[in-house]
Amino acid sequence: MATKKKPMISNKSGGSLTPWLGIAAIVILLDQLSKITITKLFVTGESMPITSFFNLVLAYNPGAAFSFLAHESGWQRHLFTVIGIGAALYIIYLIKNHSSQRMFCWALSLILGGAIGNVIDRVMYGHVVDFLDFFYGTSHFPAFNLADSAICLGAALFILDELRRVKNKS
């Protein structure tokens, strides 16, 4: 007896939403596993040198990028959670309507996974878990995590895709 295959989620243009959501899910999984591991192995502020320019460190960020609004009374947690959820829903809408545009969807999938990874932290812990610490001499770049890395990589791909699109129009 033949088994029925589950239909892939698709849009009107025939592209599938499933692979793009799969990429986002992988980002979320890797992000959350890395954060769970770091919180089990380190105490807040503890640092482990890896190279001459990189440490693992456990840091909590109740704000946004670069600790923006981190010293506020707590309202920012809710604001950034709502913004993250809103962004995720809009990104899913964009992917659904442009699923055949590979680089565009790669970019959005990475951003989606990163945004949801950080929303999970805000909902579960009230802050985002950061642990990647790059530095030069005594100057440290603000600590970040895999979700932040996926968002930055996605933003770079998004810009590259747009530059490619503009070049092809001329």
Residue pairs with C-beta under 8 A, 6 or more apart in sequence:
8 16
8 17
8 18
9 16
9 17
9 18
9 21
10 16
10 17
10 99
11 17
11 96
11 97
11 99
13 97
13 99
13 100
14 100
15 98
15 99
15 100
16 99
17 92
17 95
17 96
17 99
20 95
20 99
20 105
20 106
20 108
20 109
20 112
21 92
21 95
21 109
23 106
23 109
23 110
23 113
24 109
24 110
24 112
24 113
24 116
25 113
26 113
27 109
27 110
27 112
27 113
27 114
27 117
27 146
27 147
27 150
28 113
28 116
28 117
28 120
28 147
30 146
31 113
31 114
31 117
31 145
31 146
31 147
31 150
32 117
32 120
34 131
34 145
34 146
35 121
35 129
35 131
35 145
35 146
38 56
38 58
38 129
38 131
39 58
39 129
42 48
42 56
42 57
42 58
42 131
43 58
44 58
44 59
44 60
45 57
45 58
45 59
46 57
46 58
47 55
47 56
47 57
47 133
48 55
48 56
48 57
49 55
50 56
53 134
53 135
53 136
54 132
54 133
54 134
54 135
55 133
55 135
56 131
56 132
56 133
57 130
57 131
57 133
57 143
58 129
58 131
59 129
59 130
59 131
59 133
59 143
60 125
60 127
60 128
60 129
60 130
61 67
61 70
61 127
61 128
61 130
61 143
62 70
62 72
62 74
62 76
62 77
62 126
62 127
62 128
63 69
63 70
63 71
63 72
63 76
63 80
64 76
64 80
65 142
65 148
66 142
67 142
69 76
70 76
74 126
77 122
77 126
77 127
80 118
80 122
81 119
81 122
81 123
84 115
84 116
84 118
84 119
84 122
85 119
87 111
87 115
88 112
88 115
88 116
88 119
91 108
91 111
91 112
91 115
92 112
94 104
94 108
95 105
95 108
95 109
95 112
98 104
98 105
99 105
101 161
103 157
103 160
103 161
103 164
104 158
104 161
106 154
106 157
107 154
107 155
107 156
107 157
107 158
107 161
108 154
108 158
109 154
110 150
110 151
110 153
110 154
110 157
111 150
111 151
111 154
111 155
111 158
112 154
113 147
113 150
114 146
114 147
114 148
114 149
114 150
114 151
114 154
115 147
115 151
116 147
117 145
117 146
117 147
117 150
118 128
118 145
118 147
118 148
121 127
121 128
121 129
121 147
122 128
128 145
128 147
129 145
130 142
130 143
130 144
130 145
130 148
131 143
131 145
132 143
132 144
132 145
132 146
132 149
133 140
133 141
133 143
134 140
134 141
135 141
